[in-house]
């Protein structure tokens, strides 16, 4: 695998654009991603029962092929009733018309403030503007990646190139957004986090199951604040323009997809609203992969764990309590809990007994570990052979400030 610096247009046959249409006061707020030919697709959606209008439109369309995605930021078009559905459908129709493709080949997504109607007069002017600006360049990548952001402080993109078994080089790339309202549990099919991944590999069959597997080891195991959005959507498009044999069962291809998805997922939590620390949870020797991921996700979504790590407070009982609320099976007497960071490591719990006692050297070592920018919580359940990981961030004072004034 070769890691690339490029963005969403790195694979063959893709163009992108980002423009300002007036949803936001000044920043870019409308993006279009386009493939020169129709691409096979798999899409994962939020499981929140309150679904935004674009999600409802996309789930009803249930596309197997896409040629373009139109995405707006600054307005979620969620909890907007029948008008919201009509607006999402109009975004699709306007994009299809501007591109000269069928409506069925255009997808739509939105992110931003909930329960406000889209300014469709501005959107209607912005879509042709975005289509006219479509290009394949670092500048086009940058504009598209920034146009989908809300409270994010940085753009988020990743790309790699892999060689298939038949010798064909293929490229996989993606962009994502997400900073708050992040705790995805997306399913196929069924902050907001929106992610769009594209590849020039050829895929011959239905790859929904594979895409679900990727979701479960990337976006579905991250958490900023434990709230699942109304707008979560994750799309993979494959246009086949690299040629070669289908990559459906090629391990190198799916490893590349996993790499890009995990890189994007980690970039979301690093840029979490008000975040000061990246938290990685590793659960080892669980009974099954599902139990390992459940344990890791249970810990990473715990507000008590997040606030303790923000304050560099080694209150490890919160970690074990979160483990106990997960689906993982374990005997506490066999669990080992270790904190690691920046080359330092400290064992907090082992053989059924705490190693940290108030005022002892273990407490001092734990506080030192927790003071670093990246913290690893390493749990050995000693109950099987499966491993699971999850990523998140701490909860700071700034998170409350940002979300207390989100609409103002």
GIGI-V469163 format. One record per helix or strand. SS is the DSSP state (alpha for helix, beta for strand). FROM is the first residue (numbers start at 1). TO is the last residue. If there is no record, write none. Layout:
ss:from:to
SS:FROM:TO
SS:FROM:TO
This chain:
ss:from:to
beta:2:4
beta:14:19
beta:30:45
alpha:53:61
beta:65:75
alpha:81:99
alpha:103:105
beta:106:113
alpha:120:132
beta:135:135
alpha:138:147
beta:156:163
beta:169:177
beta:187:187
beta:194:199
alpha:208:216
alpha:219:221
beta:222:223
beta:233:238
alpha:251:270
beta:278:286
alpha:289:300
alpha:303:310
alpha:317:324
alpha:332:334
beta:336:341
beta:344:350
beta:353:354
alpha:361:370
beta:374:380
beta:386:393
alpha:397:404
